[in-house]
Amino acid sequence: MPHSLRVILVVAAFAALTSAQAPSPEREMPEASTADKEAVTARLKSMETAVRAGEFKKIGSVLVAQHGRVIYEKYFDGDATTLRDTRSATKSITSAVVGIAIAQKKLSGVDARVMQLLPEHARRMQNPDPRKDKITVEDFLTMSSVLECDDWNDASRGNEERMYLVEDWAQFIFDLPVAGRMHVGEKVEPPPYGRNFSYCTGGVFILSEVLQRAAGTRTDQYAQEKLFAPLGISDAQWVFSPLNIPQTGGGLRLSSRDLLKIAQLYLNGGTWEGKRIVDEAWVQTSTQPHARIDDQTEYGYLWWLKAFKSGGKSYPAFFMSGNGGNKVAVFPGLDLAVVVTSTNYSTRGMHEQTEKLLTDYILPAVGP
C-alpha cells in the first residue's frame, strides 16, 4: 500500500474515532418566529420597565416557551450562560431521576422501603420505631414521611439548617423521632390524600443515597447520563454534602435555558426530540396531587400544583419552586413553559412577586 494512502486511511480512521467519541453539541430549543417574538416582547415591555425600576427585586431572568418554541428570553442579571442557583426548585429534577431509575428497573418502585435500601443507616438509627422502618420512597417524594422534619418550622429537630451542621446528613434524618400532631377532640380526621404534608429537604437528600445504591453510580453521574445528556445539558453544578454525596434536595446550578428544557420535557410528556427520556405515566403521576399544602396548593412527587388566576381566568399549572422566588412553571392548557429566576433569597414576598410577574404580565401576554 502506498505510504500516502496509508496516511490518509490512518487520518480518516482517527477522525472517525474522534467524531464518535466527541460529545454531541448542545441542542437548544427552537425559536419562535421573529414576528411572534416581537409581539410578545412588546407586550412584556411594561414588565421589563417594572423590573429595571426595582418594583420586582433581584430578578435574574425570564424565559417563555409556547408550542415548543422559545418566544421570550430576557436577562436582567447575567446572561444565557449564567448558572442559576434556584435552590429547592431542583427538587423536581430529583423526581425525574427517580422516575427514570424505576423505569429502568434499578429501583423497584415508589413503595420501596428506604431502610431496607440503606441498612447501614438503619442499624445505627436513633429513636427506633416500626413506623420508621416502613418509610418509602413515595413518602419522601411527597414530603409526608412520619419523621419530625419541617423546614418551615424553626423549632423542628429536622429543619435543614440543623442538618447542614453535621457530617452525615442522611443519618441525621434517619435519627429523627416520629412527628406528633396535636388535635382538638379525640377524633382525628384523615388528611387529604391520606398524607400529612411537612416540607423536609433532608428527606429528599436521602433519595440521593437511595438512587446511588439502586443505580450503582453516584446520583449526579446517573442524572447526567440519563437525563441531562439526552437534553443536551452539559453544564450542571451540584452541591455536595460533607461526605461527598450530591444534594438532591436543592442547590443544583443550571442555566435558565436548561431549566426551560426540563419544563418543556414535562410539557412534552417526557419526550425530547422524539426520544423518550421520562415515562409518560411517571410525568402524569408525579404532577398529580398526592398531598395538600393549603386551600390553593397541592403537591405531587416534588412538584407544586396550583392554578394561577389572571384576567378573570384560572390557569392550572405544575411547577418547580425554590427560595428567592425561583419558579419553573408548566401550563398544560396553554402549551406553555416559563422560567423565572431570582436571587431574592429569604425575603418576605419573594414568591408573591414571582406570581405577580406570572399573573399580571406573562399570562396576559401569551394567553388566549
C-alpha positions, 0 to 999 in steps of 0.5 A: 500500500502506498505510504500516502494512502496509508496516511490518509486511511490512518487520518480518516480512521482517527477522525472517525474515532474522534467524531464518535467519541466527541460529545454531541453539541448542545441542542437548544430549543427552537425559536419562535418566529421573529414576528411572534417574538416581537409581539410578545416582547412588546407586550412584556415591555411594561414588565421589563420597565417594572423590573429595571425600576426595582418594583420586582427585586433581584430578578435574574431572568425570564424565559417563555416557551409556547408550542415548543418554541422559545418566544421570550428570553430576557436577562436582567442579571447575567446572561444565557450562560449564567448558572442559576442557583434556584435552590429547592426548585431542583427538587423536581429534577430529583423526581425525574431521576427517580422516575427514570431509575424505576423505569429502568428497573434499578429501583423497584418502585415508589413503595420501596422501603428506604431502610431496607435500601440503606441498612447501614443507616438503619442499624445505627438509627436513633429513636427506633420505631416500626413506623420508621422502618416502613418509610418509602420512597413515595413518602419522601417524594411527597414530603409526608414521611412520619419523621419530625422534619419541617423546614418551615418550622424553626423549632423542628429537630429536622429543619435543614439548617440543623442538618447542614451542621453535621457530617452525615446528613442522611443519618441525621434524618434517619435519627429523627423521632416520629412527628406528633400532631396535636388535635382538638377532640379525640377524633382525628380526621384523615388528611387529604390524600391520606398524607400529612404534608411537612416540607423536609429537604433532608428527606429528599437528600436521602433519595440521593443515597437511595438512587446511588445504591439502586443505580450503582453510580453516584446520583449526579453521574446517573442524572447526567447520563440519563437525563441531562445528556439526552437534553443536551445539558452539559453544564450542571453544578451540584452541591455536595454534602460533607461526605461527598454525596450530591444534594438532591434536595436543592442547590443544583446550578443550571442555566435558565435555558436548561431549566426551560428544557426540563419544563418543556420535557414535562410539557412534552410528556417526557419526550425530547426530540422524539426520544423518550427520556421520562415515562409518560405515566411517571410525568402524569403521576408525579404532577398529580396531587398526592398531598395538600399544602393549603386551600390553593396548593397541592403537591405531587412527587416534588412538584407544586400544583396550583392554578394561577388566576389572571384576567378573570381566568384560572390557569392550572399549572405544575411547577418547580419552586425554590427560595428567592422566588425561583419558579419553573412553571408548566401550563398544560392548557396553554402549551406553555413553559416559563422560567423565572429566576431570582436571587431574592433569597429569604425575603418576605414576598419573594414568591408573591412577586414571582406570581405577580410577574406570572399573573399580571404580565406573562399570562396576559401576554401569551394567553388566549 
